[in-house]
């Protein structure tokens, strides 16, 4: 039976290999693009949710930030609480239904759906990553005159990015698999190719086996590269801590004239203690 399965898979690849590769390429392009855009959305929402706003702030600022946070919270809850396949249906078919505006490019709709969905998850990850940074760093940046945006850009976000890198990688791997739901609006990804091929040759299981193996290879490769990138961000592990002040000369390294220093009793310039 296993030999027959390999034979069927070989026949499918020989006949439809180019189509499978095209589906893989479309899946990777969509997953990478949507993950990057989703990260930008998530960082933007995370920063907006962490803008300090005390009771002594301007009333306009307080009301505006409150409204922004309500909108972000609604966005996060809606897109995290509904399936991506229904979000694709709503945007692709609902926009013409409610507003008379239709999308002619499937790529545009797919990128919008996956990006916005990813951004909803990343918004909470970024907010948590920012809140995990030591508050002393906010205070230190404020002490040297940085405003909130400068503090975020130069102090907080670089650390946040390193802390949430595993979550970014996890979202990318999820997107590689979840782009398969875009077949509902006609997007030709890896899974859509499987449905097309299995419907044409009536060999559903061999095609499904090939699909599963392909998705597994894509996710394993992504995991490997992300671990390498995380180690790169972490820096070298064989460093040594510096405990001494580098601006102070070590004992025994000071040199004085042969007749002693001005503060040495052996020096002819020594004045002794003041009387």
C-alpha atoms as an extended CHARMM CRD file, in Angstrom:
* protein
*
       275  EXT
         1         1  UNK       CA              0.0000000000        0.0000000000        0.0000000000  PROA      1               0.0000000000
         2         2  UNK       CA              2.8170000000        2.4080000000        0.8520000000  PROA      2               0.0000000000
         3         3  UNK       CA              4.4560000000        1.6630000000       -2.4910000000  PROA      3               0.0000000000
         4         4  UNK       CA              1.1980000000        2.4640000000       -4.2450000000  PROA      4               0.0000000000
         5         5  UNK       CA              0.9330000000        5.7300000000       -2.2990000000  PROA      5               0.0000000000
         6         6  UNK       CA              4.4460000000        6.7580000000       -3.3420000000  PROA      6               0.0000000000
         7         7  UNK       CA              3.6390000000        5.8570000000       -6.9270000000  PROA      7               0.0000000000
         8         8  UNK       CA              0.4730000000        7.9750000000       -6.8880000000  PROA      8               0.0000000000
         9         9  UNK       CA              2.3010000000       10.9060000000       -5.3070000000  PROA      9               0.0000000000
        10        10  UNK       CA              5.0610000000       10.6330000000       -7.9050000000  PROA      10              0.0000000000
        11        11  UNK       CA              2.4870000000       10.6380000000      -10.6870000000  PROA      11              0.0000000000
        12        12  UNK       CA              0.7570000000       13.7090000000       -9.2500000000  PROA      12              0.0000000000
        13        13  UNK       CA              4.0460000000       15.5850000000       -8.8940000000  PROA      13              0.0000000000
        14        14  UNK       CA              5.1750000000       14.6580000000      -12.3860000000  PROA      14              0.0000000000
        15        15  UNK       CA              1.9560000000       15.9430000000      -13.8910000000  PROA      15              0.0000000000
        16        16  UNK       CA              1.1050000000       18.8620000000      -11.5760000000  PROA      16              0.0000000000
        17        17  UNK       CA              4.4370000000       19.7070000000       -9.9500000000  PROA      17              0.0000000000
        18        18  UNK       CA              4.5480000000       23.1870000000      -11.4640000000  PROA      18              0.0000000000
        19        19  UNK       CA              1.0440000000       23.9130000000      -10.2290000000  PROA      19              0.0000000000
        20        20  UNK       CA              1.9540000000       22.7620000000       -6.7070000000  PROA      20              0.0000000000
        21        21  UNK       CA              5.0550000000       24.9760000000       -6.7130000000  PROA      21              0.0000000000
        22        22  UNK       CA              2.9830000000       27.9520000000       -7.8330000000  PROA      22              0.0000000000
        23        23  UNK       CA              0.5940000000       27.3130000000       -4.9390000000  PROA      23              0.0000000000
        24        24  UNK       CA              3.5240000000       27.1220000000       -2.5050000000  PROA      24              0.0000000000
        25        25  UNK       CA              4.9310000000       30.4100000000       -3.8310000000  PROA      25              0.0000000000
        26        26  UNK       CA              1.5460000000       32.1330000000       -3.4800000000  PROA      26              0.0000000000
        27        27  UNK       CA              1.1970000000       30.8290000000        0.0770000000  PROA      27              0.0000000000
        28        28  UNK       CA              4.6440000000       32.0750000000        1.0920000000  PROA      28              0.0000000000
        29        29  UNK       CA              4.1730000000       35.4960000000       -0.5100000000  PROA      29              0.0000000000
        30        30  UNK       CA              0.8120000000       35.9750000000        1.1780000000  PROA      30              0.0000000000
        31        31  UNK       CA              2.0280000000       34.7270000000        4.5810000000  PROA      31              0.0000000000
        32        32  UNK       CA              5.1970000000       36.8520000000        4.6080000000  PROA      32              0.0000000000
        33        33  UNK       CA              3.4840000000       40.0090000000        3.3400000000  PROA      33              0.0000000000
        34        34  UNK       CA              0.5260000000       39.6980000000        5.7010000000  PROA      34              0.0000000000
        35        35  UNK       CA              2.7680000000       38.9570000000        8.6970000000  PROA      35              0.0000000000
        36        36  UNK       CA              4.8930000000       42.0560000000        8.0420000000  PROA      36              0.0000000000
        37        37  UNK       CA              1.8520000000       44.3010000000        7.6040000000  PROA      37              0.0000000000
        38        38  UNK       CA              0.1890000000       42.7050000000       10.6280000000  PROA      38              0.0000000000
        39        39  UNK       CA              3.2800000000       43.4370000000       12.7340000000  PROA      39              0.0000000000
        40        40  UNK       CA              3.1620000000       47.1000000000       11.6930000000  PROA      40              0.0000000000
        41        41  UNK       CA             -0.5240000000       47.2500000000       12.6540000000  PROA      41              0.0000000000
        42        42  UNK       CA              0.1940000000       45.4900000000       15.9410000000  PROA      42              0.0000000000
        43        43  UNK       CA              3.0680000000       47.7970000000       16.8850000000  PROA      43              0.0000000000
        44        44  UNK       CA              1.0090000000       50.8670000000       16.0340000000  PROA      44              0.0000000000
        45        45  UNK       CA             -1.9310000000       49.6660000000       18.1370000000  PROA      45              0.0000000000
        46        46  UNK       CA              0.3770000000       48.5990000000       20.9720000000  PROA      46              0.0000000000
        47        47  UNK       CA              2.0130000000       52.0230000000       21.1410000000  PROA      47              0.0000000000
        48        48  UNK       CA             -1.3380000000       53.8190000000       21.1080000000  PROA      48              0.0000000000
        49        49  UNK       CA             -2.6090000000       51.6530000000       23.9650000000  PROA      49              0.0000000000
        50        50  UNK       CA              0.3950000000       52.4750000000       26.1540000000  PROA      50              0.0000000000
        51        51  UNK       CA              0.4770000000       56.2680000000       25.7660000000  PROA      51              0.0000000000
        52        52  UNK       CA              0.4990000000       57.6430000000       29.3350000000  PROA      52              0.0000000000
        53        53  UNK       CA             -2.5300000000       59.7360000000       30.1960000000  PROA      53              0.0000000000
        54        54  UNK       CA             -2.9750000000       60.8740000000       33.7930000000  PROA      54              0.0000000000
        55        55  UNK       CA             -5.9040000000       62.6980000000       35.3670000000  PROA      55              0.0000000000
        56        56  UNK       CA             -4.0370000000       65.9970000000       35.0440000000  PROA      56              0.0000000000
        57        57  UNK       CA             -3.6900000000       65.7260000000       31.2760000000  PROA      57              0.0000000000
        58        58  UNK       CA             -5.6150000000       67.9100000000       28.8420000000  PROA      58              0.0000000000
        59        59  UNK       CA             -9.2790000000       66.8660000000       28.5980000000  PROA      59              0.0000000000
        60        60  UNK       CA             -9.0810000000       66.6520000000       24.7960000000  PROA      60              0.0000000000
        61        61  UNK       CA             -6.1270000000       64.2670000000       25.0000000000  PROA      61              0.0000000000
        62        62  UNK       CA             -7.8740000000       62.0760000000       27.5620000000  PROA      62              0.0000000000
        63        63  UNK       CA            -11.0930000000       61.8430000000       25.5430000000  PROA      63              0.0000000000
        64        64  UNK       CA             -9.2060000000       61.1730000000       22.3010000000  PROA      64              0.0000000000
        65        65  UNK       CA             -7.0530000000       58.4320000000       23.8220000000  PROA      65              0.0000000000
        66        66  UNK       CA            -10.1090000000       56.8590000000       25.4390000000  PROA      66              0.0000000000
        67        67  UNK       CA            -11.8850000000       56.7630000000       22.0740000000  PROA      67              0.0000000000
        68        68  UNK       CA             -8.8130000000       55.3300000000       20.3160000000  PROA      68              0.0000000000
        69        69  UNK       CA             -8.4660000000       52.5870000000       22.9270000000  PROA      69              0.0000000000
        70        70  UNK       CA            -12.1440000000       51.6660000000       22.6230000000  PROA      70              0.0000000000
        71        71  UNK       CA            -11.7720000000       51.3620000000       18.8380000000  PROA      71              0.0000000000
        72        72  UNK       CA             -8.6040000000       49.2580000000       19.1700000000  PROA      72              0.0000000000
        73        73  UNK       CA            -10.2370000000       47.0070000000       21.7510000000  PROA      73              0.0000000000
        74        74  UNK       CA            -13.2750000000       46.4780000000       19.5160000000  PROA      74              0.0000000000
        75        75  UNK       CA            -11.0130000000       45.7320000000       16.5400000000  PROA      75              0.0000000000
        76        76  UNK       CA             -8.9650000000       43.2080000000       18.5220000000  PROA      76              0.0000000000
        77        77  UNK       CA            -11.9760000000       41.4120000000       19.9790000000  PROA      77              0.0000000000
        78        78  UNK       CA            -13.8430000000       41.2010000000       16.6660000000  PROA      78              0.0000000000
        79        79  UNK       CA            -10.9520000000       39.8500000000       14.6110000000  PROA      79              0.0000000000
        80        80  UNK       CA             -9.6910000000       37.4990000000       17.3130000000  PROA      80              0.0000000000
        81        81  UNK       CA            -13.1670000000       36.2490000000       18.0600000000  PROA      81              0.0000000000
        82        82  UNK       CA            -14.2890000000       35.3360000000       14.5430000000  PROA      82              0.0000000000
        83        83  UNK       CA            -12.8840000000       32.7720000000       12.0610000000  PROA      83              0.0000000000
        84        84  UNK       CA            -10.6620000000       34.1080000000        9.2960000000  PROA      84              0.0000000000
        85        85  UNK       CA            -12.7180000000       32.2890000000        6.6740000000  PROA      85              0.0000000000
        86        86  UNK       CA            -15.8190000000       34.2880000000        7.6880000000  PROA      86              0.0000000000
        87        87  UNK       CA            -13.8080000000       37.5050000000        7.7280000000  PROA      87              0.0000000000
        88        88  UNK       CA            -12.7830000000       36.8030000000        4.1220000000  PROA      88              0.0000000000
        89        89  UNK       CA            -16.4010000000       36.1430000000        3.1630000000  PROA      89              0.0000000000
        90        90  UNK       CA            -17.5880000000       39.2940000000        4.9250000000  PROA      90              0.0000000000
        91        91  UNK       CA            -15.0060000000       41.5690000000        3.2800000000  PROA      91              0.0000000000
        92        92  UNK       CA            -15.1650000000       40.0240000000       -0.1920000000  PROA      92              0.0000000000
        93        93  UNK       CA            -18.9290000000       39.5520000000       -0.4230000000  PROA      93              0.0000000000
        94        94  UNK       CA            -20.1330000000       41.9550000000        2.2890000000  PROA      94              0.0000000000
        95        95  UNK       CA            -18.5480000000       45.1240000000        0.9100000000  PROA      95              0.0000000000
        96        96  UNK       CA            -20.5670000000       44.9490000000       -2.3440000000  PROA      96              0.0000000000
        97        97  UNK       CA            -23.6460000000       43.9690000000       -0.3410000000  PROA      97              0.0000000000
        98        98  UNK       CA            -23.5160000000       46.9530000000        2.0540000000  PROA      98              0.0000000000
        99        99  UNK       CA            -21.5540000000       49.6170000000        0.1860000000  PROA      99              0.0000000000
       100       100  UNK       CA            -21.7090000000       48.6110000000       -3.4650000000  PROA      100             0.0000000000
       101       101  UNK       CA            -17.8970000000       48.4010000000       -3.5930000000  PROA      101             0.0000000000
       102       102  UNK       CA            -16.4150000000       45.2050000000       -5.0140000000  PROA      102             0.0000000000
       103       103  UNK       CA            -12.8270000000       43.9500000000       -5.0750000000  PROA      103             0.0000000000
       104       104  UNK       CA            -11.5850000000       42.7970000000       -8.4500000000  PROA      104             0.0000000000
       105       105  UNK       CA             -8.1740000000       41.6430000000       -7.2040000000  PROA      105             0.0000000000
       106       106  UNK       CA             -8.2150000000       38.4940000000       -5.0480000000  PROA      106             0.0000000000
       107       107  UNK       CA             -4.6760000000       39.2180000000       -3.8810000000  PROA      107             0.0000000000
       108       108  UNK       CA             -5.7380000000       42.5470000000       -2.3880000000  PROA      108             0.0000000000
       109       109  UNK       CA             -8.5920000000       41.0130000000       -0.4110000000  PROA      109             0.0000000000
       110       110  UNK       CA             -6.4300000000       38.1180000000        0.8090000000  PROA      110             0.0000000000
       111       111  UNK       CA             -3.6510000000       40.4190000000        2.0050000000  PROA      111             0.0000000000
       112       112  UNK       CA             -6.1430000000       42.6950000000        3.7570000000  PROA      112             0.0000000000
       113       113  UNK       CA             -7.8930000000       39.8230000000        5.5470000000  PROA      113             0.0000000000
       114       114  UNK       CA             -4.7570000000       38.0140000000        6.7290000000  PROA      114             0.0000000000
       115       115  UNK       CA             -2.9540000000       41.2580000000        7.6540000000  PROA      115             0.0000000000
       116       116  UNK       CA             -5.8250000000       42.6580000000        9.7100000000  PROA      116             0.0000000000
       117       117  UNK       CA             -6.3210000000       39.3060000000       11.4320000000  PROA      117             0.0000000000
       118       118  UNK       CA             -2.6170000000       39.0770000000       12.2600000000  PROA      118             0.0000000000
       119       119  UNK       CA             -2.5900000000       42.6950000000       13.4670000000  PROA      119             0.0000000000
       120       120  UNK       CA             -5.3280000000       41.9190000000       15.9950000000  PROA      120             0.0000000000
       121       121  UNK       CA             -3.2150000000       39.1840000000       17.5800000000  PROA      121             0.0000000000
       122       122  UNK       CA             -0.0010000000       41.2050000000       17.3820000000  PROA      122             0.0000000000
       123       123  UNK       CA             -1.6270000000       44.2350000000       19.0500000000  PROA      123             0.0000000000
       124       124  UNK       CA             -2.0090000000       42.3310000000       22.3160000000  PROA      124             0.0000000000
       125       125  UNK       CA              1.4430000000       40.7430000000       22.0100000000  PROA      125             0.0000000000
       126       126  UNK       CA              3.0640000000       44.1430000000       21.5100000000  PROA      126             0.0000000000
       127       127  UNK       CA              1.0980000000       45.7050000000       24.3580000000  PROA      127             0.0000000000
       128       128  UNK       CA              2.1890000000       42.9170000000       26.6790000000  PROA      128             0.0000000000
       129       129  UNK       CA              5.7840000000       43.2070000000       25.4410000000  PROA      129             0.0000000000
       130       130  UNK       CA              5.8470000000       46.9550000000       26.1340000000  PROA      130             0.0000000000
       131       131  UNK       CA              4.3320000000       46.5120000000       29.5810000000  PROA      131             0.0000000000
       132       132  UNK       CA              7.0010000000       43.9170000000       30.4240000000  PROA      132             0.0000000000
       133       133  UNK       CA              9.8280000000       46.4480000000       30.0250000000  PROA      133             0.0000000000
       134       134  UNK       CA             11.2370000000       47.8190000000       33.2940000000  PROA      134             0.0000000000
       135       135  UNK       CA              9.4250000000       51.1050000000       34.1360000000  PROA      135             0.0000000000
       136       136  UNK       CA             12.7820000000       52.5660000000       35.0750000000  PROA      136             0.0000000000
       137       137  UNK       CA             13.6740000000       52.7410000000       31.4030000000  PROA      137             0.0000000000
       138       138  UNK       CA             10.6610000000       54.9410000000       30.7060000000  PROA      138             0.0000000000
       139       139  UNK       CA             11.6700000000       57.1970000000       33.5790000000  PROA      139             0.0000000000
       140       140  UNK       CA             15.2890000000       57.3150000000       32.4300000000  PROA      140             0.0000000000
       141       141  UNK       CA             14.2840000000       58.2910000000       28.8920000000  PROA      141             0.0000000000
       142       142  UNK       CA             11.9540000000       60.9540000000       30.2470000000  PROA      142             0.0000000000
       143       143  UNK       CA             14.7480000000       62.2850000000       32.4620000000  PROA      143             0.0000000000
       144       144  UNK       CA             16.9910000000       62.9870000000       29.4540000000  PROA      144             0.0000000000
       145       145  UNK       CA             14.2030000000       64.8200000000       27.6210000000  PROA      145             0.0000000000
       146       146  UNK       CA             12.7090000000       62.1350000000       25.3600000000  PROA      146             0.0000000000
       147       147  UNK       CA              9.0070000000       62.2830000000       24.5550000000  PROA      147             0.0000000000
       148       148  UNK       CA              6.8190000000       59.1810000000       24.3940000000  PROA      148             0.0000000000
       149       149  UNK       CA              7.4000000000       58.4930000000       20.7030000000  PROA      149             0.0000000000
       150       150  UNK       CA             11.1870000000       58.8850000000       21.0030000000  PROA      150             0.0000000000
       151       151  UNK       CA             11.2180000000       56.6170000000       24.0380000000  PROA      151             0.0000000000
       152       152  UNK       CA              9.2840000000       53.9810000000       22.1420000000  PROA      152             0.0000000000
       153       153  UNK       CA             11.3750000000       54.2150000000       18.9870000000  PROA      153             0.0000000000
       154       154  UNK       CA             14.8540000000       54.2410000000       20.5030000000  PROA      154             0.0000000000
       155       155  UNK       CA             14.4910000000       52.5250000000       23.8930000000  PROA      155             0.0000000000
       156       156  UNK       CA             11.3960000000       50.3710000000       24.2960000000  PROA      156             0.0000000000
       157       157  UNK       CA             10.5380000000       48.9280000000       20.8790000000  PROA      157             0.0000000000
       158       158  UNK       CA             13.9650000000       47.3680000000       20.1680000000  PROA      158             0.0000000000
       159       159  UNK       CA             13.6690000000       45.4220000000       23.4190000000  PROA      159             0.0000000000
       160       160  UNK       CA             10.0200000000       44.6240000000       22.7980000000  PROA      160             0.0000000000
       161       161  UNK       CA             10.8480000000       43.2750000000       19.3430000000  PROA      161             0.0000000000
       162       162  UNK       CA             13.3670000000       40.8430000000       20.7850000000  PROA      162             0.0000000000
       163       163  UNK       CA             10.9600000000       39.7510000000       23.5350000000  PROA      163             0.0000000000
       164       164  UNK       CA              8.0500000000       39.0390000000       21.1970000000  PROA      164             0.0000000000
       165       165  UNK       CA             10.0500000000       37.5370000000       18.3280000000  PROA      165             0.0000000000
       166       166  UNK       CA              8.7850000000       34.0100000000       19.2020000000  PROA      166             0.0000000000
       167       167  UNK       CA              5.2120000000       35.2880000000       18.9540000000  PROA      167             0.0000000000
       168       168  UNK       CA              5.9160000000       36.9190000000       15.5870000000  PROA      168             0.0000000000
       169       169  UNK       CA              7.3240000000       33.6250000000       14.3420000000  PROA      169             0.0000000000
       170       170  UNK       CA              4.3260000000       31.7710000000       15.7170000000  PROA      170             0.0000000000
       171       171  UNK       CA              1.9560000000       34.1020000000       13.8700000000  PROA      171             0.0000000000
       172       172  UNK       CA              3.8870000000       33.6110000000       10.6380000000  PROA      172             0.0000000000
       173       173  UNK       CA              3.6450000000       29.8190000000       10.9400000000  PROA      173             0.0000000000
       174       174  UNK       CA             -0.0770000000       30.1230000000       11.6530000000  PROA      174             0.0000000000
       175       175  UNK       CA             -0.4650000000       32.3120000000        8.5740000000  PROA      175             0.0000000000
       176       176  UNK       CA              1.3190000000       29.7440000000        6.3800000000  PROA      176             0.0000000000
       177       177  UNK       CA             -1.3820000000       27.2550000000        7.3300000000  PROA      177             0.0000000000
       178       178  UNK       CA             -4.3720000000       29.5800000000        7.6860000000  PROA      178             0.0000000000
       179       179  UNK       CA             -3.9750000000       31.1080000000        4.2370000000  PROA      179             0.0000000000
       180       180  UNK       CA             -5.6140000000       27.8740000000        3.1070000000  PROA      180             0.0000000000
       181       181  UNK       CA             -9.0110000000       29.3680000000        4.0220000000  PROA      181             0.0000000000
       182       182  UNK       CA             -8.5910000000       31.9640000000        1.2870000000  PROA      182             0.0000000000
       183       183  UNK       CA             -9.7190000000       29.3610000000       -1.2460000000  PROA      183             0.0000000000
       184       184  UNK       CA            -13.2450000000       30.3780000000       -0.2320000000  PROA      184             0.0000000000
       185       185  UNK       CA            -12.8340000000       33.5860000000       -2.2720000000  PROA      185             0.0000000000
       186       186  UNK       CA            -10.8750000000       31.9500000000       -5.0900000000  PROA      186             0.0000000000
       187       187  UNK       CA             -7.2750000000       32.5530000000       -3.9880000000  PROA      187             0.0000000000
       188       188  UNK       CA             -4.9120000000       30.0140000000       -5.5920000000  PROA      188             0.0000000000
       189       189  UNK       CA             -2.7610000000       28.9780000000       -2.6540000000  PROA      189             0.0000000000
       190       190  UNK       CA             -1.2210000000       25.5870000000       -1.8730000000  PROA      190             0.0000000000
       191       191  UNK       CA             -4.4620000000       24.1760000000       -0.4720000000  PROA      191             0.0000000000
       192       192  UNK       CA             -6.5120000000       25.4180000000       -3.4230000000  PROA      192             0.0000000000
       193       193  UNK       CA             -4.1490000000       23.5340000000       -5.7340000000  PROA      193             0.0000000000
       194       194  UNK       CA             -4.7990000000       20.3740000000       -3.7550000000  PROA      194             0.0000000000
       195       195  UNK       CA             -8.5550000000       20.7600000000       -4.1670000000  PROA      195             0.0000000000
       196       196  UNK       CA             -8.1670000000       21.3880000000       -7.8760000000  PROA      196             0.0000000000
       197       197  UNK       CA             -5.8200000000       18.4380000000       -8.4990000000  PROA      197             0.0000000000
       198       198  UNK       CA             -7.7410000000       15.9630000000       -6.3550000000  PROA      198             0.0000000000
       199       199  UNK       CA            -10.9530000000       16.9420000000       -8.1300000000  PROA      199             0.0000000000
       200       200  UNK       CA             -9.3410000000       16.4590000000      -11.5250000000  PROA      200             0.0000000000
       201       201  UNK       CA             -7.7400000000       13.0370000000      -10.9850000000  PROA      201             0.0000000000
       202       202  UNK       CA             -9.8970000000       11.7090000000       -8.0970000000  PROA      202             0.0000000000
       203       203  UNK       CA             -6.8510000000       10.9100000000       -5.9470000000  PROA      203             0.0000000000
       204       204  UNK       CA             -7.7370000000       12.8230000000       -2.8240000000  PROA      204             0.0000000000
       205       205  UNK       CA             -5.5510000000       11.0610000000       -0.2530000000  PROA      205             0.0000000000
       206       206  UNK       CA             -2.2630000000       11.0790000000       -2.2390000000  PROA      206             0.0000000000
       207       207  UNK       CA             -2.7430000000       14.7790000000       -2.9380000000  PROA      207             0.0000000000
       208       208  UNK       CA             -3.6340000000       15.4410000000        0.7250000000  PROA      208             0.0000000000
       209       209  UNK       CA             -0.5380000000       13.5260000000        1.8410000000  PROA      209             0.0000000000
       210       210  UNK       CA              1.6070000000       15.6270000000       -0.4930000000  PROA      210             0.0000000000
       211       211  UNK       CA             -0.0320000000       18.7930000000        0.8510000000  PROA      211             0.0000000000
       212       212  UNK       CA              0.5590000000       17.8230000000        4.4710000000  PROA      212             0.0000000000
       213       213  UNK       CA              4.1990000000       17.0180000000        3.7730000000  PROA      213             0.0000000000
       214       214  UNK       CA              4.6250000000       20.3450000000        1.9730000000  PROA      214             0.0000000000
       215       215  UNK       CA              3.0880000000       22.3640000000        4.8170000000  PROA      215             0.0000000000
       216       216  UNK       CA              5.2450000000       20.4910000000        7.3340000000  PROA      216             0.0000000000
       217       217  UNK       CA              8.4100000000       21.3560000000        5.3730000000  PROA      217             0.0000000000
       218       218  UNK       CA              7.4180000000       25.0280000000        5.1770000000  PROA      218             0.0000000000
       219       219  UNK       CA              6.7430000000       25.3050000000        8.9100000000  PROA      219             0.0000000000
       220       220  UNK       CA              9.8750000000       23.3670000000        9.9330000000  PROA      220             0.0000000000
       221       221  UNK       CA             12.0120000000       25.5970000000        7.7320000000  PROA      221             0.0000000000
       222       222  UNK       CA             10.3930000000       28.7050000000        9.2430000000  PROA      222             0.0000000000
       223       223  UNK       CA             11.0020000000       27.4090000000       12.7800000000  PROA      223             0.0000000000
       224       224  UNK       CA             14.6680000000       26.7170000000       12.0000000000  PROA      224             0.0000000000
       225       225  UNK       CA             15.2590000000       30.1720000000       10.5220000000  PROA      225             0.0000000000
       226       226  UNK       CA             13.4410000000       31.9090000000       13.3840000000  PROA      226             0.0000000000
       227       227  UNK       CA             15.5630000000       30.1190000000       15.9960000000  PROA      227             0.0000000000
       228       228  UNK       CA             18.6800000000       31.2280000000       14.1490000000  PROA      228             0.0000000000
       229       229  UNK       CA             17.3920000000       34.8070000000       14.0900000000  PROA      229             0.0000000000
       230       230  UNK       CA             16.5420000000       34.7200000000       17.8030000000  PROA      230             0.0000000000
       231       231  UNK       CA             20.0730000000       33.5650000000       18.6280000000  PROA      231             0.0000000000
       232       232  UNK       CA             21.4220000000       36.3680000000       16.4570000000  PROA      232             0.0000000000
       233       233  UNK       CA             19.3710000000       38.9070000000       18.4110000000  PROA      233             0.0000000000
       234       234  UNK       CA             20.4660000000       37.4170000000       21.7380000000  PROA      234             0.0000000000
       235       235  UNK       CA             24.1440000000       37.9940000000       20.9100000000  PROA      235             0.0000000000
       236       236  UNK       CA             27.1330000000       35.9000000000       21.9150000000  PROA      236             0.0000000000
       237       237  UNK       CA             26.8530000000       33.5660000000       24.8870000000  PROA      237             0.0000000000
       238       238  UNK       CA             30.5900000000       33.5320000000       25.7740000000  PROA      238             0.0000000000
       239       239  UNK       CA             30.8880000000       37.1100000000       26.9750000000  PROA      239             0.0000000000
       240       240  UNK       CA             32.5420000000       38.2480000000       30.2230000000  PROA      240             0.0000000000
       241       241  UNK       CA             31.0880000000       40.8030000000       32.5890000000  PROA      241             0.0000000000
       242       242  UNK       CA             33.2600000000       43.8350000000       33.2760000000  PROA      242             0.0000000000
       243       243  UNK       CA             33.3720000000       44.4820000000       37.0280000000  PROA      243             0.0000000000
       244       244  UNK       CA             36.0530000000       47.1690000000       37.1080000000  PROA      244             0.0000000000
       245       245  UNK       CA             35.7970000000       50.7710000000       36.0550000000  PROA      245             0.0000000000
       246       246  UNK       CA             37.7000000000       51.0390000000       32.7920000000  PROA      246             0.0000000000
       247       247  UNK       CA             38.5080000000       54.7060000000       33.4770000000  PROA      247             0.0000000000
       248       248  UNK       CA             40.4230000000       53.8940000000       36.6760000000  PROA      248             0.0000000000
       249       249  UNK       CA             43.9820000000       52.5950000000       36.3450000000  PROA      249             0.0000000000
       250       250  UNK       CA             44.6480000000       49.2830000000       38.0220000000  PROA      250             0.0000000000
       251       251  UNK       CA             46.9500000000       49.0770000000       41.0440000000  PROA      251             0.0000000000
       252       252  UNK       CA             50.6360000000       49.1110000000       40.1550000000  PROA      252             0.0000000000
       253       253  UNK       CA             50.1480000000       50.8910000000       36.8360000000  PROA      253             0.0000000000
       254       254  UNK       CA             50.7270000000       54.4230000000       38.0900000000  PROA      254             0.0000000000
       255       255  UNK       CA             54.1350000000       55.8930000000       37.2700000000  PROA      255             0.0000000000
       256       256  UNK       CA             55.7820000000       58.7720000000       39.1090000000  PROA      256             0.0000000000
       257       257  UNK       CA             59.0440000000       60.6380000000       38.6460000000  PROA      257             0.0000000000
       258       258  UNK       CA             62.1500000000       59.1810000000       40.2730000000  PROA      258             0.0000000000
       259       259  UNK       CA             62.0020000000       61.7540000000       43.0730000000  PROA      259             0.0000000000
       260       260  UNK       CA             58.3870000000       60.8430000000       43.8800000000  PROA      260             0.0000000000
       261       261  UNK       CA             55.0640000000       62.5200000000       43.3100000000  PROA      261             0.0000000000
       262       262  UNK       CA             54.1240000000       65.8840000000       44.8180000000  PROA      262             0.0000000000
       263       263  UNK       CA             51.9970000000       63.9990000000       47.3400000000  PROA      263             0.0000000000
       264       264  UNK       CA             54.7470000000       61.5580000000       48.3600000000  PROA      264             0.0000000000
       265       265  UNK       CA             56.8600000000       62.1980000000       51.4440000000  PROA      265             0.0000000000
       266       266  UNK       CA             59.9450000000       61.1870000000       49.4260000000  PROA      266             0.0000000000
       267       267  UNK       CA             59.4070000000       64.0830000000       47.0280000000  PROA      267             0.0000000000
       268       268  UNK       CA             61.3630000000       67.2620000000       47.4460000000  PROA      268             0.0000000000
       269       269  UNK       CA             58.1500000000       69.1940000000       46.6830000000  PROA      269             0.0000000000
       270       270  UNK       CA             56.2530000000       67.5670000000       49.5710000000  PROA      270             0.0000000000
       271       271  UNK       CA             54.9020000000       70.3230000000       51.8130000000  PROA      271             0.0000000000
       272       272  UNK       CA             53.5790000000       68.1410000000       54.5770000000  PROA      272             0.0000000000
       273       273  UNK       CA             50.2500000000       68.6690000000       56.2540000000  PROA      273             0.0000000000
       274       274  UNK       CA             48.9440000000       72.1550000000       56.4020000000  PROA      274             0.0000000000
       275       275  UNK       CA             49.3570000000       73.7700000000       59.7730000000  PROA      275             0.0000000000
